[in-house]
Amino acid sequence: MDKSGQCPAVHAAMHGHLDALIFLLQCDWSEYDGQLTKVEAMQQAMVASAATGHTNVCALKFVSRKSSDMFKM
């Protein structure tokens, strides 16, 4: 996370980098104190992409918490 508390997935969403966002969210995430969970990162990514007008990211549908079938377009 950066100094403002945003993880790489949020930055990818803010700048409309859908491929990078999907890649990052498909990775295994270990949970550490003070770090975002994958679910929190997905929520923040959707808010960030909507706020910056990246409808391609907003169209991403999260269908499951399992990384193997998490994303559908």
Secondary structure, 3 states (H helix, E strand, C coil): CCCCCCCHHHHHHHCCCHHHHHHHHHCCCCCCCCCCCHHHHHHHHHHHHHHCCCHHHHCCEECCCCHHHCEEC
